[in-house]
Amino acid sequence: MSTTERVWFKSSYSGSQGDSCVEVAITIAAIHVRDSKDLARPDFSVGRDGWTQFVRYAACG
């Protein structure tokens, strides 16, 4: 699947200026993450379990 076929969305914590944003796209196999400021860089992906662990950790502050 190419990057253009994924549906990307920004974090609800992203600033309104759009200057520091992470975008994610969810597929059956993985969660894909990219920097919205530099779309020329490749995105990376993590499995659903890894993403769940990351979100839990981030939520703890």
C-alpha positions in Angstrom: 0.0 0.0 0.0 1.5 3.4 -0.9 1.5 6.4 1.4 -1.1 8.1 -0.8 -3.6 5.3 -0.2 -3.5 5.7 3.5 -5.9 8.0 5.4 -3.7 10.2 7.6 -4.9 12.2 10.5 -3.3 14.6 12.9 -3.1 14.2 16.7 -5.7 16.1 18.6 -2.8 17.5 20.6 -1.3 19.2 17.5 -1.1 22.9 17.6 -3.4 25.0 15.5 -0.4 26.5 13.7 0.5 23.1 12.2 4.2 23.6 13.0 4.8 20.5 15.0 2.6 17.6 14.0 2.6 13.9 13.9 0.2 12.1 11.7 -0.9 8.5 11.9 -2.7 6.2 9.5 -4.2 2.9 10.7 -4.2 -0.2 8.5 -5.1 -3.8 9.3 -1.4 -4.7 9.7 0.0 -1.7 11.5 -0.1 1.9 12.7 1.9 4.2 10.4 3.5 7.4 11.7 4.9 10.4 9.8 6.1 13.9 10.4 3.6 16.2 8.6 6.4 18.9 8.2 8.6 16.6 6.1 6.5 14.3 3.9 9.6 13.5 1.8 10.9 11.4 4.7 9.5 7.9 4.9 7.0 7.0 7.5 7.5 4.2 10.0 5.1 1.6 11.2 4.5 -0.3 14.4 2.3 -3.2 15.2 -1.0 -2.7 17.1 0.4 -4.1 20.4 3.4 -1.8 20.2 1.2 1.2 19.4 -1.1 0.4 22.4 1.9 0.2 24.7 3.2 3.6 23.4 -0.1 5.3 23.8 -0.5 4.0 27.4 3.0 5.2 28.2 2.5 8.6 26.6 -0.8 9.0 28.5 1.0 8.7 31.8 3.0 11.8 31.1 
